Amino acid sequence: EGVTNSSQAEKLMARPKVELHGYIGYCSQEAWLPKGTLFEAVVFGREYDEKRYLQAIHDSGLDEDIASGTLSGDMDVGEKGSGLSGGQRARVALARALYGDNHTKVLLLDDCMAALDARVRSLVFERVTKRVKASKAATILVTNDPSLPRRCDRVLLMGPAGSKKDGCSTILDSGTYDELISRGHELQSFSNTDNDNYLDKQMDDNL
């Protein structure tokens, strides 16, 4: 038993470690909003800071909706955001994640731009990218949009680890966009519709 425990301890010690100096901001693919106003949904019970609030509204692209009069800070978002469109809910949830202070050093964005149309998605991506580079926050963006990987510093191509039925994923390859293209990955046409066929081909090629 002592040998087994020792072996397990060695395996645990050998695993990669990540040290985090700051907070984590998270935005999920399925936007959840509390009942209340848009302002309350973004600030989310934290201390109000006008500069941070306005910056979060801008970076999430909500400033255009507010300028056009379709949204306002005191507007009731409805139960679970039912008073908003899918794209608006997604951007309010993103603004909530972006409202974090300067101690937020990691952003996890789980395909939170999927509900946005192409123009708004591009706008929000540019603004969020500019923000995180200025704050030096590490950002992990999950996406099925083939137009976004070429604009990222590094790309991790994910796929099923084994049988599709087990639901587990693994990293199939990683590198810059150009490096993945040079290795034969067809990222330009990667989309939800051809996702399964493409990953099947990649797995077959790697066997």
N, C-alpha and C positions, 0 to 999 in steps of 0.2 A: 504493500500500500504506500509505503514511504517513497519507493521508486516511482510509482505512478504519479503521486502528488508532485514529486520533484519534476517529472517530465512535463506535467501539465503547467507547472509554474514557469518552466523554461520557455514553453510555447507562448504563454501569455506575455512574458517579458520580451520575446522576440517580435511581437506585433508592433507595427508602426504606431507612434504616439503623436498626438497633436496637442500643442499648448495654445490655449486661447487667452488672449489678454484683452478682454472687453466683452461686450454683449453680442447676442445673436438676434438678427431680425429675420422673421420667417413669414412667407406668404404662400399659401397653399393653392392648388389648382381649383379646388372648390371653395369659392369665397364665402366666408361666414361673417355676417355683420350682426351686431347686437341691435335690439330695438331702440330707436332714438333718432337723433339728428345726425346728419352727415358729419358735423363737427365732432360730436361725441364718438362716432364710429372711428374717426381718425385719431383723436387724442386718446381715447380708450382708457380714461381714468387717470392718465398721467398728468403731471404738472404742465399747464399750458405755456407754450413758448411761441409767440407770434411768428418769429422768423422761421423756426423749424416747421410750423404748421403751413405757412405759405409756401415754403420750399417743397414740402411733401406734396401739397396740392399741385404745384407746378410740375414736379418731376413725374408725377403719375398721370399728367395730362388732364387733370380735372379742371384746370384753370380755363380751358376752352369752353367746357360745359357751363361753368359759372359765368363766364363772360357773355355767353349766348343766352343766359337766363334759364337754361334747362335744369340747372342745379343751383343750390345755395347752401351755405353752411348751416342754416337753421331749418333746412328741409328734412322732414321725417322720412327716413329711408324705408320704413315699414318693417314688418316682422321678417327677420333674416334677410333684409334688403329687398323685400318683395316690391317696393316702390321704385326700384331702379332697373335698368336694363342689365343684361348679363355683363356687358362690357363695363358699365358704370360700377357694378358691384365689384368686379375684378380690380378696377383702378382704385376704388375706395379702400379695399383690403390692402392693396399695394401701398397706398399712401399711409396707412396705419403702420406698416412695416418700416417705411421710410421716415416716419416721424421720430424714430429713435435718435438719441443725442450722439455726440461725438465719440462716446464709448462703444457704440455699435460698430464692431470691426468685422463681422461676418454676416452676409445676407444670403439666405437660402430661398430661392425663388422657384417654386415647383410648378412650372408651366403656367404661371399666373397670367401670361399674356395671350393665352390660347383663345380667349373669348373676344379679343380685340380685332377690329378689321385691319387690313394691311397698313393703311396710312397711320392710324393711331398707334399700332404696334411698333412701327418704325420710329415714330416720334418719341414714344415712351422709352423704347430701348436706348435711343440716343441720349435722352435726358438722364436715365438711370446710370448709363455707362459713364457719362461725364461726372455725375455725382460721386460714384464709387471710386473713380480714379482720383478725384480731388481729396476724398476722405481716406484713401488708401485702404478701403474695406474689401476684403476678399469676398467675391461673389460667385455663387454656384447657381447657374440658370439651367433648369430642365426645360427642354423644348423639342417639339416635333416640326418646327418651322425651318425649312431648308435654307431660308435667307439669313438666319441669325448666326449659325456657327462660323461663317467666314468673317464675322465681325467680332469674334471672341479671341482672347489671347491663347486659349488652349481648349481642345475639344476632347471629350471622352465619349466614345461610341458605345452605347449600352445594348445588350441583347440578352436573351434567355440563357441561363447557366446550364440548363439541361433540357428536360421536357418542358414544353410551354405550359403544361398542366400544373406544374409545381409553382409557377408564378415567380420564381427567383430570377434575378438578373445578375449579370456580371459585365465587366469592362471588356469589350471585344478588341478595342484598340484605342490609342490616345496619341495626341500630338497636336500640332497646329493644323488649321484647315488645309493648307497646301500640302502638308506632309501626309495627311489622310487621303487626300485626292491622289497623290503620287503613288500611294500604296493600293490604289484600285477601289477605294470606297466611293460609291456614287452618291455623295452627299447633296449634289445639286438637285437631285430628283427625289430625295428622301422625304416621305410624307406618310401620314397615317394609312393611306390606302394601299401603299406598296410595302409597308413596314414589315409585315410577316414574311412575305416572299423574299424581301431583301435580306432579312436576318437569317432565314433558312439557307440562302445561298452563301452568306458569310460563314455560317457554321460549317456547311459542307466543305467550303474551301479550306477551313482551318483544321479539318479532321485528317 
